[in-house]
Amino acid sequence: MARPTPSLGRLISEGLRHGGDLVGQELELMRRETDGNIRAILGLVARFGTALTLVVAALVMLFVALVKGIAALIRSEILAALIVGAPFAGIALVLMVLGLRRMDRSNLLPRRFERQVEKDAALVTSRVAD
């Protein structure tokens, strides 16, 4: 006995149902992968933050030891602190000036966008002229 052929409407509805199931499964897979990636990234950020905190603490202790060592040599803790701190204050000042220059309003304009618009305009005008 031959199987009856399904109608076109039934084939379309089954295709849509299977397509919907497939999209749902793909979204679930994406959600699981994203959750795993977010957990991994948060773990790395936590490790990096901990390492950064330890490095900063170690540098502070190093600078305190450096100030104490220079103070023992020159017999003035205030002068030793100035000797150790002055280069860092100078570097901070230079970096601040460079940062302010970099954040100048003229440096924040979208240069690549402007160049692309100019190229597009030149291309359109050359095509119109031909």
C-alpha positions in Angstrom: 0.0 0.0 0.0 1.4 3.4 -1.0 1.9 6.1 1.5 -0.2 9.2 0.8 1.9 12.2 -0.3 1.7 15.1 2.2 0.0 18.3 1.1 2.1 21.4 0.3 0.7 23.2 3.3 1.8 20.4 5.6 5.3 20.3 4.1 5.6 24.1 4.6 4.4 23.9 8.2 6.8 21.0 9.0 9.7 22.9 7.3 8.9 26.0 9.3 8.6 24.0 12.5 12.0 22.3 11.9 13.6 25.6 11.0 12.3 27.2 14.2 13.6 24.2 16.2 17.0 24.6 14.5 17.1 28.4 15.2 16.2 27.7 18.8 19.0 25.1 19.2 21.5 27.5 17.6 20.5 30.3 20.0 20.8 27.9 23.0 24.3 26.8 21.8 25.3 30.5 21.3 24.1 31.3 24.9 26.1 28.4 26.4 29.2 29.4 24.5 28.8 33.0 25.5 28.3 32.1 29.1 31.5 30.1 29.1 33.4 32.9 27.4 32.1 35.5 29.9 33.1 33.3 32.8 36.6 32.8 31.4 37.0 36.6 30.7 35.8 37.4 34.2 38.3 34.9 35.6 41.1 36.5 33.6 40.1 40.0 34.7 40.1 38.9 38.3 43.6 37.4 38.0 44.9 40.4 36.2 43.4 42.7 38.8 45.0 40.7 41.6 48.4 40.7 39.9 48.2 44.4 39.3 47.3 45.0 42.9 50.3 43.0 44.0 52.6 44.8 41.6 51.5 48.2 42.8 52.0 47.1 46.4 55.5 45.8 45.6 56.4 49.0 43.9 55.2 51.1 46.8 57.3 49.0 49.2 60.3 49.4 46.8 59.9 53.1 46.8 59.6 53.3 50.6 62.7 51.2 50.9 64.5 53.5 48.3 63.4 56.6 50.3 64.6 55.1 53.6 67.9 54.0 52.0 68.6 57.5 50.5 67.5 59.1 53.8 70.0 57.0 55.7 72.7 58.3 53.4 71.8 62.0 53.3 70.2 62.1 56.8 67.0 63.8 55.6 63.9 61.8 54.9 62.1 64.8 53.3 64.9 65.4 50.9 65.1 61.7 50.1 61.3 61.6 49.4 61.7 64.6 47.0 64.7 62.9 45.3 62.6 59.7 44.7 59.3 61.4 43.9 60.5 64.2 41.6 61.3 62.0 38.6 57.8 60.4 38.9 56.1 63.8 39.2 58.0 64.9 36.1 57.0 61.8 34.2 53.4 62.2 35.3 53.5 65.8 34.1 54.9 64.9 30.7 52.3 62.2 30.3 49.5 64.5 31.3 50.6 67.1 28.7 50.8 64.5 26.0 47.4 63.1 27.0 45.8 66.6 26.9 47.3 67.2 23.5 46.0 63.9 22.3 42.5 64.7 23.6 42.5 68.1 21.8 39.2 68.6 20.0 41.0 68.7 16.6 42.5 65.3 17.2 39.1 63.7 18.0 37.5 64.5 14.7 36.8 61.4 12.5 39.6 61.8 10.0 39.1 58.4 8.3 35.4 59.2 7.8 36.2 62.6 6.3 38.7 61.0 3.9 36.3 58.3 2.8 33.5 60.8 2.1 36.0 62.9 0.1 37.0 59.8 -1.9 33.4 58.9 -2.5 32.5 62.4 -3.6 35.4 62.5 -6.0 34.4 59.1 -7.4 30.8 60.2 -7.9 31.7 63.5 -9.5 34.2 61.7 -11.8 31.5 59.2 -12.8 29.0 62.0 -13.4 31.4 64.0 -15.5 32.1 60.9 -17.8 
